[in-house]
Each structure stands twice: as C-alpha cells, then as structure tokens.
Amino acid sequence: MKEDNQLAILDWSQCSAVKSIPEKLSGAWVFKDTRMPISVVFENLEYGSSIEEIMENYRVTREQIQIVLEFAARSAAPPVPVGTVNVLDARPL
C-alpha cells in the first residue's frame, strides 16, 4: 500500500507519541502504551472516519492523534532555508 511506504520513509523515532518494538507487531510503529499501529489512523482518515470515531474505536486520545498528524505534516513540509521562519513553527506574538 502506497501510504504504508510513505509512513515508513518518515523517521518516526523522532515522534514523541510512538514507539516500535521489533518483537511486537513486527516492529510496526504504535502509539506508546498501546498495541495500535499508527497506520490505522491514516487508513481510517482515508476511508472517511473522523478523529472522534478513531478515538472511540481504538481508545487513543485526541492528543496522540494530533501529535502523529502534526509530525507527518512537518515531515512532509519542504526544508526551510537557513535564516527564514518556518510557518509551522511560528508563534503569535
């Protein structure tokens, strides 16, 4: 599946909400303290599920889902040249 390949390209070890244990679930990236692969979030969103539905069906928090989605979005953003402001990191004054 194309999405799974794209997820594998990201360095998920840098995402604070997930972990991978090679002996469990074939080393899939899962939400910490769960056995739920993060790919389930992307698959469910692709099929039209809401974040609320994912939270209910898989017992993960909104915060966990948001961290994973924000990490994926930041990872997909183009690199920022040195000396410029990254709009994803900009904070209101």
SULZI-V477914 format. One record per pair of residues at least 24 apart in sequence whose C-alpha atoms are under 7 Angstrom apart, sorted by sequence separation. I is the first residue (numbers start at 0). J is the second residue. D is the distance in Angstrom with one decimal. If there is no record, write none. Layout:
BEGIN
i:I j:J d:D
i:I j:J d:D
END
This chain:
BEGIN
i:3 j:38 d:6.9
i:16 j:63 d:5.9
i:16 j:66 d:6.5
i:16 j:67 d:6.8
i:14 j:70 d:6.4
i:9 j:74 d:6.8
END
